[in-house]
Amino acid sequence: MVWIRSAVFATAFVGTMFILIPRWILGATGHSVALAGFPFTAGVVVIALGFLLMLWCWGVFGAIGRGTPAPFDPPRNLVVRGPYRYVRNPMYIGGLLFVLGQALIFGSTALVWYAAAVWLGEHLLIVLYEEPKLGKTFGPSYSDYRSRVGRWIPGK
């Protein structure tokens, strides 16, 4: 059942934040035609990396955490494996890569600004809500993990 809950949340959240809103921005700014050559290829690679990173995170959340990425159905176990060994917020990084890949494909600075706004919102959510909640839920285990693994950049 955890896989179904995760798929429903991922489809709704990712579909809205990383596909529908960028499409709306592209239409509103007149960047609806993909570029050719290197920008297109680079964008596809960046999107694929972001998507694969998000899939890996969802899998680890379900298999190890026994929960979903949704705040109302969080993992029951602290997840420190997979991409979480290297950085504390790989799922958010995957989403940002997804948006930045679209910015490359369409040559859209508006999507770069959207990615920056999304990152700021994610950062505030993490600092003001997620980290305090994880600290209360997982106690010393989370404190130890937090001291060893960087929030955004591997190799703290």
C-alpha positions as CSV (number, residue, x, y, z in Angstrom):
1,M,0.0,0.0,0.0
2,V,2.9,2.4,0.7
3,W,3.8,2.2,-3.1
4,I,0.3,3.3,-4.1
5,R,0.3,6.2,-1.6
6,S,3.7,7.3,-2.8
7,A,2.8,7.1,-6.5
8,V,-0.4,9.1,-5.9
9,F,1.5,11.8,-4.0
10,A,4.4,11.9,-6.4
11,T,2.1,12.1,-9.4
12,A,0.1,15.0,-7.9
13,F,3.0,16.9,-6.4
14,V,5.6,16.3,-9.1
15,G,3.0,16.8,-11.9
16,T,2.0,20.1,-10.5
17,M,5.3,21.6,-9.3
18,F,7.6,20.3,-11.9
19,I,5.5,19.9,-15.1
20,L,2.2,21.9,-15.0
21,I,3.6,25.1,-13.4
22,P,6.7,25.1,-15.7
23,R,4.4,24.6,-18.7
24,W,2.3,27.5,-17.6
25,I,5.4,29.7,-17.2
26,L,6.7,28.6,-20.6
27,G,3.4,29.5,-22.2
28,A,3.1,32.8,-20.4
29,T,6.7,33.8,-21.4
30,G,6.5,32.6,-25.0
31,H,9.1,29.9,-24.6
32,S,7.0,27.0,-25.9
33,V,9.4,25.9,-28.6
34,A,12.3,23.6,-27.7
35,L,15.8,24.6,-28.7
36,A,17.9,22.3,-30.8
37,G,21.4,20.9,-30.4
38,F,23.3,21.0,-27.1
39,P,20.7,22.9,-25.0
40,F,18.1,20.2,-25.8
41,T,20.5,17.3,-25.2
42,A,21.8,18.8,-22.0
43,G,18.3,19.5,-20.8
44,V,17.1,16.0,-21.5
45,V,20.1,14.6,-19.6
46,V,19.5,16.9,-16.6
47,I,15.8,16.0,-16.5
48,A,16.6,12.3,-16.7
49,L,19.1,12.6,-13.8
50,G,16.5,14.6,-11.7
51,F,13.8,12.1,-12.5
52,L,16.0,9.0,-11.7
53,L,17.1,10.7,-8.4
54,M,13.5,11.3,-7.4
55,L,12.6,7.7,-8.3
56,W,15.5,6.4,-6.2
57,C,14.4,8.5,-3.3
58,W,10.8,7.3,-3.5
59,G,12.0,3.7,-3.6
60,V,14.2,4.2,-0.5
61,F,11.4,6.0,1.3
62,G,9.1,3.1,0.7
63,A,11.5,0.2,1.2
64,I,13.4,1.5,4.2
65,G,11.3,4.3,5.6
66,R,8.0,2.5,5.2
67,G,6.4,5.8,4.2
68,T,6.0,8.3,1.5
69,P,7.5,11.8,0.6
70,A,4.1,13.3,1.6
71,P,4.2,15.3,4.9
72,F,1.0,13.7,6.0
73,D,2.4,10.2,5.4
74,P,6.1,10.4,6.3
75,P,8.5,7.6,6.7
76,R,8.3,5.6,9.9
77,N,12.1,4.9,9.9
78,L,14.9,7.4,9.4
79,V,16.2,7.0,5.9
80,V,20.0,7.4,5.6
81,R,20.7,5.0,2.7
82,G,20.8,5.4,-1.1
83,P,21.2,9.0,-2.1
84,Y,20.5,10.1,1.5
85,R,24.0,8.8,2.4
86,Y,25.4,11.8,0.5
87,V,23.0,14.6,1.0
88,R,20.0,15.1,3.3
89,N,17.6,16.4,0.6
90,P,18.2,14.5,-2.6
91,M,14.5,14.4,-3.6
92,Y,14.3,18.2,-3.6
93,I,17.5,18.3,-5.7
94,G,16.0,15.9,-8.2
95,G,13.0,18.2,-8.6
96,L,15.2,21.2,-9.1
97,L,17.2,19.3,-11.8
98,F,13.9,18.5,-13.5
99,V,13.0,22.2,-13.7
100,L,16.5,23.3,-14.7
101,G,16.5,20.7,-17.5
102,Q,13.3,22.3,-18.9
103,A,14.9,25.7,-18.6
104,L,17.8,24.4,-20.8
105,I,15.5,22.8,-23.3
106,F,13.4,25.9,-23.8
107,G,16.0,28.6,-23.1
108,S,13.9,30.0,-20.4
109,T,15.3,32.3,-17.7
110,A,11.8,32.4,-16.2
111,L,12.2,28.7,-15.4
112,V,15.6,29.4,-13.8
113,W,13.9,32.0,-11.6
114,Y,11.1,29.6,-10.8
115,A,13.7,27.0,-9.8
116,A,15.3,29.6,-7.5
117,A,11.9,30.3,-5.9
118,V,11.2,26.6,-5.5
119,W,14.6,26.1,-3.9
120,L,13.9,29.0,-1.5
121,G,10.5,27.5,-0.6
122,E,12.1,24.1,-0.1
123,H,14.9,25.5,2.0
124,L,12.5,27.3,4.3
125,L,10.3,24.2,4.6
126,I,13.3,22.1,5.5
127,V,14.7,24.6,8.1
128,L,11.5,25.6,9.7
129,Y,9.5,22.4,9.6
130,E,11.2,19.2,8.4
131,E,14.4,19.4,10.4
132,P,12.7,20.2,13.7
133,K,10.1,17.5,13.1
134,L,12.7,14.9,12.2
135,G,14.7,15.9,15.3
136,K,11.7,15.3,17.5
137,T,10.7,12.1,15.7
138,F,14.1,10.4,15.4
139,G,16.1,12.2,18.2
140,P,19.8,11.4,18.5
141,S,19.8,9.3,15.3
142,Y,18.8,12.3,13.3
143,S,21.2,14.6,15.1
144,D,24.0,12.3,14.3
145,Y,22.9,12.0,10.7
146,R,22.6,15.7,10.4
147,S,26.1,16.3,11.7
148,R,27.6,13.9,9.2
149,V,25.6,14.7,6.0
150,G,25.2,18.1,4.3
151,R,21.7,19.6,3.7
152,W,22.3,20.4,0.0
153,I,26.0,19.7,-0.8
154,P,27.6,16.2,-0.5
155,G,30.8,16.0,1.6
156,K,29.9,18.5,4.2
